[in-house]
Amino acid sequence: MVEVYYRVARDHGQATADETLRDLRAALSPDLPGTARMVEAGRIKAVAAIALADCFAIATAAAHGLVLLTGDPEIIDLRDRPCVVEDLRPTVG
């Protein structure tokens, strides 16, 4: 939620970010990481030069058997990901 909040605030202002956060909190239940998820995120970070938040996103998707939706090339290009990734970048053509 932190990443969503700061991106919306930066692009659309704090009021819109507050509204978006309120809507997300109503629609989602938080999934706070336990020790196993923290270790998995650490394992990913140890072998990949990507943001720690991205490591947690990957580890969380893997823990739930979910597809990670992203446009981040660092995640998309990561080898041996423990989860499936769907590339949200626009295609040219």
C-alpha positions in Angstrom: 0.0 0.0 0.0 2.9 2.3 0.6 4.1 2.2 -3.0 0.5 2.8 -4.3 0.1 5.7 -1.9 3.3 7.5 -2.7 2.8 7.0 -6.5 -0.8 8.3 -6.4 0.2 11.2 -4.2 3.1 12.2 -6.4 1.1 11.9 -9.6 -2.4 13.1 -8.5 -2.0 14.8 -5.1 -2.4 13.8 -1.4 -6.2 14.0 -1.4 -6.5 11.5 -4.2 -3.9 9.3 -2.5 -5.9 9.4 0.8 -9.0 8.4 -1.1 -7.3 5.6 -2.9 -5.8 4.3 0.3 -9.2 4.4 2.0 -10.7 2.4 -0.9 -7.9 -0.1 -0.9 -8.2 -0.7 2.9 -11.9 -1.3 2.5 -11.4 -3.8 -0.3 -8.3 -5.7 0.9 -7.2 -7.4 4.0 -3.6 -6.8 5.0 -1.2 -9.7 4.7 1.6 -8.9 7.1 4.8 -10.9 6.5 5.8 -13.5 9.0 9.4 -14.8 9.5 9.2 -17.3 6.5 8.1 -14.5 4.1 10.8 -12.2 5.5 13.4 -14.9 4.9 12.1 -15.6 1.4 12.3 -11.8 0.6 15.8 -11.8 2.0 16.8 -14.8 -0.2 15.5 -13.0 -3.3 17.3 -9.7 -2.3 20.5 -11.7 -1.8 20.6 -12.7 -5.5 18.9 -9.8 -7.2 19.7 -6.1 -7.4 16.1 -5.1 -6.9 14.2 -3.1 -4.3 13.4 -4.8 -1.1 9.7 -3.9 -1.5 9.8 -5.8 -4.9 11.2 -8.8 -3.1 8.3 -8.8 -0.6 5.8 -8.5 -3.5 7.4 -11.5 -5.2 7.5 -13.5 -2.0 3.9 -12.7 -1.2 2.7 -13.6 -4.6 4.6 -16.9 -4.4 3.2 -17.6 -0.9 -0.3 -17.3 -2.2 0.2 -18.9 -5.6 -0.8 -15.7 -7.3 0.3 -14.0 -10.5 2.3 -10.8 -9.8 1.1 -8.0 -12.0 3.8 -5.5 -12.7 5.4 -3.3 -15.3 8.8 -3.2 -13.5 11.5 -4.6 -15.8 13.6 -5.6 -12.8 10.9 -8.0 -11.7 10.0 -9.1 -15.2 13.6 -9.9 -16.1 14.4 -11.6 -12.8 15.5 -15.2 -13.4 14.2 -18.1 -11.3 11.3 -16.2 -9.8 9.2 -18.2 -7.3 6.0 -16.8 -8.8 4.4 -16.2 -12.2 4.7 -12.6 -13.4 2.4 -10.8 -15.9 4.0 -8.0 -17.8 1.7 -4.9 -17.7 4.0 -2.7 -19.9 2.2 -1.4 -23.0 3.1 -3.3 -26.1 4.4 -1.3 -29.1 2.9 -2.1 -32.4 
